[in-house]
């Protein structure tokens, strides 16, 4: 084989490998973008749920606080043991 033919063969091999790597890179970029979008959606959903649970927790604390206050008031009516 002559030098020109060897060079052409090597160039074809390099082009082929570059194309394969470009395809893999594109696929990986696409997967990374999809994962990022999924992560963002999950984060938004979880943030919303956390806010809902914090509201429920505040409500529960208020109810329990009122319950404890009424129990404390009713203890005044019970005579203490001597």
N, CA, C and O atoms as a GROMACS GRO file, in nm:
protein
  328
    1UNK      N    1   0.084  -0.119   0.000
    1UNK     CA    2   0.000   0.000   0.000
    1UNK      C    3   0.088   0.125   0.000
    1UNK      O    4   0.194   0.129   0.063
    2UNK      N    5   0.043   0.220  -0.068
    2UNK     CA    6   0.120   0.343  -0.072
    2UNK      C    7   0.082   0.432   0.046
    2UNK      O    8  -0.019   0.411   0.113
    3UNK      N    9   0.166   0.528   0.069
    3UNK     CA   10   0.146   0.619   0.184
    3UNK      C   11   0.012   0.692   0.178
    3UNK      O   12  -0.054   0.709   0.281
    4UNK      N   13  -0.028   0.733   0.061
    4UNK     CA   14  -0.155   0.804   0.045
    4UNK      C   15  -0.272   0.715   0.081
    4UNK      O   16  -0.368   0.759   0.145
    5UNK      N   17  -0.265   0.591   0.041
    5UNK     CA   18  -0.372   0.496   0.072
    5UNK      C   19  -0.380   0.467   0.222
    5UNK      O   20  -0.488   0.458   0.278
    6UNK      N   21  -0.265   0.455   0.285
    6UNK     CA   22  -0.261   0.432   0.430
    6UNK      C   23  -0.319   0.553   0.504
    6UNK      O   24  -0.394   0.539   0.601
    7UNK      N   25  -0.282   0.671   0.457
    7UNK     CA   26  -0.334   0.792   0.519
    7UNK      C   27  -0.486   0.800   0.505
    7UNK      O   28  -0.555   0.836   0.600
    8UNK      N   29  -0.538   0.765   0.387
    8UNK     CA   30  -0.682   0.766   0.365
    8UNK      C   31  -0.752   0.665   0.454
    8UNK      O   32  -0.858   0.693   0.509
    9UNK      N   33  -0.693   0.548   0.468
    9UNK     CA   34  -0.751   0.445   0.555
    9UNK      C   35  -0.754   0.492   0.700
    9UNK      O   36  -0.853   0.475   0.770
   10UNK      N   37  -0.644   0.553   0.744
   10UNK     CA   38  -0.637   0.604   0.880
   10UNK      C   39  -0.739   0.715   0.901
   10UNK      O   40  -0.803   0.722   1.006
   11UNK      N   41  -0.754   0.802   0.802
   11UNK     CA   42  -0.852   0.911   0.812
   11UNK      C   43  -0.994   0.856   0.821
   11UNK      O   44  -1.075   0.907   0.897
   12UNK      N   45  -1.024   0.752   0.743
   12UNK     CA   46  -1.156   0.689   0.750
   12UNK      C   47  -1.181   0.629   0.887
   12UNK      O   48  -1.290   0.642   0.943
   13UNK      N   49  -1.079   0.565   0.942
   13UNK     CA   50  -1.092   0.506   1.075
   13UNK      C   51  -1.116   0.615   1.180
   13UNK      O   52  -1.204   0.602   1.265
   14UNK      N   53  -1.039   0.722   1.172
   14UNK     CA   54  -1.056   0.832   1.266
   14UNK      C   55  -1.193   0.898   1.252
   14UNK      O   56  -1.256   0.930   1.352
   15UNK      N   57  -1.239   0.917   1.130
   15UNK     CA   58  -1.371   0.975   1.107
   15UNK      C   59  -1.481   0.886   1.164
   15UNK      O   60  -1.576   0.934   1.225
   16UNK      N   61  -1.466   0.757   1.142
   16UNK     CA   62  -1.563   0.661   1.193
   16UNK      C   63  -1.569   0.666   1.346
   16UNK      O   64  -1.677   0.668   1.404
   17UNK      N   65  -1.453   0.667   1.409
   17UNK     CA   66  -1.448   0.673   1.556
   17UNK      C   67  -1.504   0.805   1.608
   17UNK      O   68  -1.575   0.808   1.708
   18UNK      N   69  -1.473   0.914   1.539
   18UNK     CA   70  -1.526   1.044   1.579
   18UNK      C   71  -1.678   1.045   1.570
   18UNK      O   72  -1.746   1.096   1.659
   19UNK      N   73  -1.732   0.987   1.464
   19UNK     CA   74  -1.877   0.981   1.447
   19UNK      C   75  -1.942   0.897   1.558
   19UNK      O   76  -2.046   0.935   1.612
   20UNK      N   77  -1.880   0.784   1.592
   20UNK     CA   78  -1.933   0.701   1.700
   20UNK      C   79  -1.931   0.776   1.832
   20UNK      O   80  -2.027   0.773   1.909
   21UNK      N   81  -1.820   0.844   1.858
   21UNK     CA   82  -1.810   0.920   1.982
   21UNK      C   83  -1.908   1.036   1.986
   21UNK      O   84  -1.964   1.068   2.091
   22UNK      N   85  -1.929   1.100   1.873
   22UNK     CA   86  -2.027   1.209   1.865
   22UNK      C   87  -2.167   1.158   1.894
   22UNK      O   88  -2.243   1.222   1.966
   23UNK      N   89  -2.202   1.042   1.839
   23UNK     CA   90  -2.333   0.983   1.866
   23UNK      C   91  -2.349   0.949   2.013
   23UNK      O   92  -2.454   0.976   2.072
   24UNK      N   93  -2.246   0.890   2.072
   24UNK     CA   94  -2.251   0.858   2.216
   24UNK      C   95  -2.264   0.985   2.300
   24UNK      O   96  -2.342   0.989   2.395
   25UNK      N   97  -2.188   1.087   2.263
   25UNK     CA   98  -2.193   1.213   2.335
   25UNK      C   99  -2.333   1.274   2.327
   25UNK      O  100  -2.387   1.320   2.427
   26UNK      N  101  -2.391   1.273   2.208
   26UNK     CA  102  -2.526   1.326   2.191
   26UNK      C  103  -2.626   1.249   2.276
   26UNK      O  104  -2.714   1.309   2.339
   27UNK      N  105  -2.612   1.116   2.278
   27UNK     CA  106  -2.703   1.034   2.358
   27UNK      C  107  -2.687   1.065   2.506
   27UNK      O  108  -2.785   1.076   2.579
   28UNK      N  109  -2.562   1.079   2.551
   28UNK     CA  110  -2.538   1.110   2.692
   28UNK      C  111  -2.591   1.249   2.729
   28UNK      O  112  -2.648   1.267   2.836
   29UNK      N  113  -2.573   1.346   2.640
   29UNK     CA  114  -2.626   1.479   2.666
   29UNK      C  115  -2.778   1.477   2.675
   29UNK      O  116  -2.837   1.546   2.758
   30UNK      N  117  -2.840   1.398   2.589
   30UNK     CA  118  -2.985   1.385   2.591
   30UNK      C  119  -3.032   1.321   2.722
   30UNK      O  120  -3.130   1.366   2.781
   31UNK      N  121  -2.962   1.216   2.766
   31UNK     CA  122  -2.998   1.151   2.892
   31UNK      C  123  -2.977   1.245   3.010
   31UNK      O  124  -3.059   1.248   3.101
   32UNK      N  125  -2.868   1.321   3.008
   32UNK     CA  126  -2.840   1.414   3.117
   32UNK      C  127  -2.948   1.522   3.123
   32UNK      O  128  -2.992   1.560   3.232
   33UNK      N  129  -2.991   1.570   3.007
   33UNK     CA  130  -3.097   1.671   3.003
   33UNK      C  131  -3.228   1.614   3.058
   33UNK      O  132  -3.298   1.680   3.134
   34UNK      N  133  -3.261   1.491   3.019
   34UNK     CA  134  -3.384   1.427   3.068
   34UNK      C  135  -3.377   1.407   3.219
   34UNK      O  136  -3.475   1.430   3.290
   35UNK      N  137  -3.262   1.363   3.269
   35UNK     CA  138  -3.247   1.344   3.414
   35UNK      C  139  -3.257   1.476   3.489
   35UNK      O  140  -3.316   1.482   3.597
   36UNK      N  141  -3.200   1.581   3.431
   36UNK     CA  142  -3.208   1.712   3.495
   36UNK      C  143  -3.353   1.759   3.502
   36UNK      O  144  -3.397   1.810   3.605
   37UNK      N  145  -3.427   1.742   3.393
   37UNK     CA  146  -3.568   1.782   3.392
   37UNK      C  147  -3.648   1.700   3.492
   37UNK      O  148  -3.734   1.754   3.562
   38UNK      N  149  -3.620   1.570   3.499
   38UNK     CA  150  -3.691   1.484   3.593
   38UNK      C  151  -3.659   1.524   3.737
   38UNK      O  152  -3.747   1.526   3.823
   39UNK      N  153  -3.532   1.555   3.762
   39UNK     CA  154  -3.491   1.597   3.896
   39UNK      C  155  -3.558   1.728   3.935
   39UNK      O  156  -3.603   1.745   4.048
   40UNK      N  157  -3.566   1.821   3.840
   40UNK     CA  158  -3.632   1.949   3.867
   40UNK      C  159  -3.780   1.928   3.899
   40UNK      O  160  -3.833   1.988   3.992
   41UNK      N  161  -3.846   1.843   3.821
   41UNK     CA  162  -3.989   1.816   3.844
   41UNK      C  163  -4.009   1.750   3.981
   41UNK      O  164  -4.101   1.786   4.054
   42UNK      N  165  -3.923   1.656   4.014
   42UNK     CA  166  -3.934   1.588   4.144
   42UNK      C  167  -3.910   1.685   4.258
   42UNK      O  168  -3.979   1.681   4.359
   43UNK      N  169  -3.812   1.773   4.241
   43UNK     CA  170  -3.782   1.872   4.343
   43UNK      C  171  -3.900   1.966   4.365
   43UNK      O  172  -3.934   1.999   4.478
   44UNK      N  173  -3.962   2.008   4.256
   44UNK     CA  174  -4.079   2.097   4.267
   44UNK      C  175  -4.192   2.025   4.340
   44UNK      O  176  -4.257   2.083   4.427
   45UNK      N  177  -4.216   1.901   4.304
   45UNK     CA  178  -4.323   1.822   4.366
   45UNK      C  179  -4.296   1.805   4.515
   45UNK      O  180  -4.386   1.822   4.598
   46UNK      N  181  -4.171   1.772   4.549
   46UNK     CA  182  -4.137   1.753   4.690
   46UNK      C  183  -4.146   1.884   4.767
   46UNK      O  184  -4.189   1.884   4.883
   47UNK      N  185  -4.106   1.994   4.707
   47UNK     CA  186  -4.116   2.124   4.774
   47UNK      C  187  -4.262   2.158   4.805
   47UNK      O  188  -4.295   2.206   4.914
   48UNK      N  189  -4.348   2.132   4.708
   48UNK     CA  190  -4.491   2.156   4.729
   48UNK      C  191  -4.544   2.068   4.841
   48UNK      O  192  -4.619   2.114   4.927
   49UNK      N  193  -4.505   1.942   4.840
   49UNK     CA  194  -4.552   1.848   4.944
   49UNK      C  195  -4.499   1.887   5.081
   49UNK      O  196  -4.571   1.877   5.181
   50UNK      N  197  -4.375   1.932   5.087
   50UNK     CA  198  -4.318   1.977   5.215
   50UNK      C  199  -4.396   2.096   5.269
   50UNK      O  200  -4.426   2.102   5.388
   51UNK      N  201  -4.429   2.190   5.181
   51UNK     CA  202  -4.508   2.306   5.225
   51UNK      C  203  -4.644   2.261   5.278
   51UNK      O  204  -4.691   2.313   5.379
   52UNK      N  205  -4.708   2.165   5.210
   52UNK     CA  206  -4.837   2.114   5.256
   52UNK      C  207  -4.823   2.049   5.394
   52UNK      O  208  -4.905   2.073   5.483
   53UNK      N  209  -4.719   1.968   5.412
   53UNK     CA  210  -4.698   1.900   5.539
   53UNK      C  211  -4.664   1.998   5.651
   53UNK      O  212  -4.705   1.979   5.765
   54UNK      N  213  -4.589   2.103   5.618
   54UNK     CA  214  -4.559   2.204   5.719
   54UNK      C  215  -4.687   2.274   5.764
   54UNK      O  216  -4.702   2.304   5.883
   55UNK      N  217  -4.779   2.298   5.671
   55UNK     CA  218  -4.908   2.357   5.707
   55UNK      C  219  -4.988   2.265   5.796
   55UNK      O  220  -5.047   2.309   5.895
   56UNK      N  221  -4.990   2.136   5.761
   56UNK     CA  222  -5.062   2.038   5.844
   56UNK      C  223  -4.999   2.028   5.982
   56UNK      O  224  -5.069   2.016   6.082
   57UNK      N  225  -4.866   2.032   5.987
   57UNK     CA  226  -4.796   2.025   6.116
   57UNK      C  227  -4.831   2.145   6.203
   57UNK      O  228  -4.854   2.130   6.323
   58UNK      N  229  -4.834   2.263   6.144
   58UNK     CA  230  -4.870   2.383   6.220
   58UNK      C  231  -5.012   2.371   6.275
   58UNK      O  232  -5.039   2.408   6.389
   59UNK      N  233  -5.102   2.319   6.192
   59UNK     CA  234  -5.240   2.300   6.236
   59UNK      C  235  -5.246   2.199   6.351
   59UNK      O  236  -5.315   2.222   6.450
   60UNK      N  237  -5.175   2.089   6.337
   60UNK     CA  238  -5.173   1.987   6.443
   60UNK      C  239  -5.116   2.043   6.572
   60UNK      O  240  -5.167   2.017   6.680
   61UNK      N  241  -5.009   2.122   6.560
   61UNK     CA  242  -4.949   2.182   6.680
   61UNK      C  243  -5.048   2.277   6.748
   61UNK      O  244  -5.057   2.281   6.871
   62UNK      N  245  -5.122   2.352   6.667
   62UNK     CA  246  -5.221   2.444   6.724
   62UNK      C  247  -5.331   2.366   6.796
   62UNK      O  248  -5.372   2.403   6.906
   63UNK      N  249  -5.378   2.257   6.734
   63UNK     CA  250  -5.483   2.176   6.796
   63UNK      C  251  -5.433   2.111   6.923
   63UNK      O  252  -5.502   2.112   7.025
   64UNK      N  253  -5.313   2.054   6.917
   64UNK     CA  254  -5.257   1.989   7.036
   64UNK      C  255  -5.232   2.092   7.144
   64UNK      O  256  -5.255   2.065   7.262
   65UNK      N  257  -5.184   2.210   7.106
   65UNK     CA  258  -5.161   2.317   7.203
   65UNK      C  259  -5.289   2.357   7.274
   65UNK      O  260  -5.288   2.380   7.395
   66UNK      N  261  -5.399   2.367   7.199
   66UNK     CA  262  -5.528   2.400   7.260
   66UNK      C  263  -5.574   2.287   7.350
   66UNK      O  264  -5.631   2.311   7.456
   67UNK      N  265  -5.550   2.164   7.306
   67UNK     CA  266  -5.588   2.048   7.388
   67UNK      C  267  -5.511   2.045   7.518
   67UNK      O  268  -5.569   2.016   7.623
   68UNK      N  269  -5.384   2.074   7.514
   68UNK     CA  270  -5.300   2.076   7.634
   68UNK      C  271  -5.344   2.189   7.725
   68UNK      O  272  -5.348   2.174   7.847
   69UNK      N  273  -5.378   2.303   7.666
   69UNK     CA  274  -5.423   2.416   7.748
   69UNK      C  275  -5.554   2.382   7.818
   69UNK      O  276  -5.572   2.417   7.934
   70UNK      N  277  -5.646   2.314   7.749
   70UNK     CA  278  -5.773   2.280   7.814
   70UNK      C  279  -5.754   2.174   7.920
   70UNK      O  280  -5.824   2.174   8.021
   71UNK      N  281  -5.659   2.083   7.899
   71UNK     CA  282  -5.630   1.982   8.002
   71UNK      C  283  -5.571   2.052   8.124
   71UNK      O  284  -5.604   2.016   8.237
   72UNK      N  285  -5.485   2.148   8.103
   72UNK     CA  286  -5.425   2.222   8.214
   72UNK      C  287  -5.532   2.296   8.292
   72UNK      O  288  -5.527   2.302   8.415
   73UNK      N  289  -5.628   2.354   8.223
   73UNK     CA  290  -5.737   2.424   8.291
   73UNK      C  291  -5.824   2.327   8.370
   73UNK      O  292  -5.866   2.360   8.480
   74UNK      N  293  -5.852   2.209   8.316
   74UNK     CA  294  -5.938   2.117   8.387
   74UNK      C  295  -5.868   2.056   8.506
   74UNK      O  296  -5.935   2.009   8.598
   75UNK      N  297  -5.738   2.055   8.509
   75UNK     CA  298  -5.665   2.004   8.626
   75UNK      C  299  -5.686   2.093   8.747
   75UNK      O  300  -5.673   2.045   8.860
   76UNK      N  301  -5.719   2.219   8.729
   76UNK     CA  302  -5.743   2.309   8.841
   76UNK      C  303  -5.868   2.268   8.919
   76UNK      O  304  -5.879   2.293   9.039
   77UNK      N  305  -5.961   2.206   8.848
   77UNK     CA  306  -6.086   2.166   8.912
   77UNK      C  307  -6.070   2.039   8.994
   77UNK      O  308  -6.156   2.009   9.078
   78UNK      N  309  -5.962   1.965   8.972
   78UNK     CA  310  -5.941   1.839   9.047
   78UNK      C  311  -5.865   1.869   9.174
   78UNK      O  312  -5.760   1.933   9.170
   79UNK      N  313  -5.919   1.823   9.288
   79UNK     CA  314  -5.848   1.848   9.415
   79UNK      C  315  -5.716   1.773   9.419
   79UNK      O  316  -5.704   1.662   9.367
   80UNK      N  317  -5.617   1.835   9.481
   80UNK     CA  318  -5.485   1.773   9.491
   80UNK      C  319  -5.485   1.678   9.610
   80UNK      O  320  -5.550   1.700   9.711
   81UNK      N  321  -5.408   1.570   9.592
   81UNK     CA  322  -5.392   1.474   9.703
   81UNK      C  323  -5.301   1.530   9.808
   81UNK      O  324  -5.203   1.598   9.778
   82UNK      N  325  -5.335   1.501   9.934
   82UNK     CA  326  -5.251   1.553  10.044
   82UNK      C  327  -5.169   1.444  10.103
   82UNK      O  328  -5.093   1.469  10.197
   0.00000   0.00000   0.00000
